[in-house]
Every structure is written in C-alpha cells, then in structure tokens.
C-alpha cells in the first residue's frame, strides 16, 4: 500500500463495521474513507462521519451531516469507481445486490456478509472471476483458510473450527429450554444478536460450510467441522502430503478485518504482539454432536442440493431466529421450522438473481405464517 487505499463500508454502524473503523483509526495513514453506509442508527452514523470525514453517507432513515453528501441508495456506493475496496459488513440479503454491483464495476470486496454467498454463491463467484475482482473473506474461519492456502491445487481438505457456543457442554434438554438471554451469552465472541443465536445452534457453522464451498471451490465432502472451544485455531487446511497448516490468533475480529482490508500487506494493528502460547496453555478439539446440533447436517444437505436450496435454508433460519429473539418460538424450533421449509422447497437448480430473491421472499412469508398459526401462543391474527 504505497498510497492510501480508498474504502467504503456498507454496514458501518454494525458490529463488524464499528470494529473496522477501529482498525482504520489505528491505520489512518493507510486509508481514505469514501463512503459510510448505516441502517437506522443515524446518531452513530453521524458520529462516524464527523470523526472519519467520508465524502458520502447513506442511511436507511433521513440523515444530515454537515459537508457530507447524502446518497440515495447503496448502489451509489457500489458503482463509485473511486473505491479500491468495499467492506460489505451489513447483515441480511441487503448485502447481495451492492456486492454484485461493486463486482461489475471492478471493485474488490472485503466480505463479511454471509447471505451474499449462501444465497447466490455460484453467481457471485462467477462474476468476480469474469471481472477479475478479489473477494477477501472477513469471517475469521474463511480468513484463516485464505491465509493458509499457498497452492490451492495441493489442498486436500478444509477444516473449519467452531467454538461450540454457549450450549457445548449443556444437555439437549437444557438447550431446548434455553432462554434468549442464555443463548446470547457467547463464551468467546462479541457479535450481533442474530449471528450469536446461529452460533448457539451451530447454524453459523453450517452457513460457513456453504461459504467455504463457494469461496475456495471445494466439494462439501472435503469440508470438515471440528469443535474447538478456545477459538484460538481459527481454521486449517490439509495438503495432499498430510501436512496441516492452521492459522492461530486471539479471538478478536479486529485481526481478520484488518487482514481483509489491507490484503496483501500486513501492518501492526490493534491486536499486534499480543499472542502468547503460554497464556493459552491448552487447545482442545472434538467432533460436533450432530444430534444436539442438527443444523450443520441440514446445511450440508442444502449445499449439496445447490440452486435455491441454500437461499431457502438461509431465509427460513433467519426468520426463525428473529421469531426466537421475539419470544415467539423456542430455540430448538429454529431447526424444526428450517428443516420443514427445506423439505417442502421446490428446487430451482440454476436460478437467476430475481428468482433467488423471490424464493427468499416466499420462504420468509411461509415461515411467518407457520409461526403465527402453529407456534406463537400469543398470536391473535394470522394472515
């Protein structure tokens, strides 16, 4: 990075976005912020704009920031070729279209939005290849694999680690009756509410398996999950000669975020020079309990089905998670509902983007109606 890298952040007010700005604050001489895009938290977005002085801002609600132009859509950011890289840090399907738009405009992507690849991985990766765009993963697991791979043709297997979440050592019965508060107490990571619930059910790992398949082009049968409670080994790869290369570091998202937005360079950052093997002391590993965490197998199944199956999986899981957080269903019913939606899904093998969004819409509507009629005891009117 001989010159300041021009960057925009879509989702700057969320967990990843705020941590990314902390990274950039440490590396002020390395970056120029072109645009910041937030959701409804306009107060925080204003604070960020005043501190980092972007050229543009975008928010889901009306906003005014002195001296900064307010954009009308996320496409205005994605189409701006001033950008060297765009960090897609928002959650949900809203990240998919601007990611595709940025790729079409030849802009590199630091990707922290799971839905982009889970919903439309085949389309996204094909367009990235056609436009010679780098997609650098921000998820700690995929970032770890990205750092480990030198010659992808010699890699035999991908090994994705999982902390196991708050219920790793709890019984199935305890997990079934878990409260929202218990579910959101992740032992290692500080994340948003939705992804924290996914970590508790291990659906997060299922979605990461699908992402890894698209990012690195490996069959599902050679993508393995292992439980690693310390969250120090972030993932690993096995080469054809039996050598295993792992990426190790503190469980802090600052490190993979910095790697993604500065790639291929490295600089001293927030968490530099802070790792100690002696302090870590031990590393434990075990196979996942697929009876207690059946969501992982469900994700494997959707991934192997291909087409719109993964969009169905994602939409059903997300709406079920929202219902759990709202107190409408129990934790184990997230899997139950998601499986039912996948069982009933009419697969489109090679969908267009419009078809993917239509499947997403239809599945969400079906889930909401199902929850209202069958699960939510407090529901009054079900349309």
TALIN-V132842 format. One record per helix or strand of 3 or more residues. SS is the DSSP state (hx for helix, st for strand). FROM is the first residue (numbers start at 1). TO is the last residue. Records with the same first field share a line. If there is no record, write none. Layout:
BEGIN
SS->FROM-TO + FROM-TO
END
This chain:
BEGIN
st->5-10 + 31-37 + 56-58 + 85-88 + 108-111 + 135-137 + 155-162 + 223-227 + 233-239 + 244-248
hx->15-26 + 28-30 + 42-52 + 74-78 + 94-104 + 114-130 + 140-148 + 152-154 + 165-167 + 172-176 + 180-183 + 193-201 + 203-216 + 220-222 + 253-262 + 277-280 + 295-305 + 309-325 + 332-344 + 353-375
END
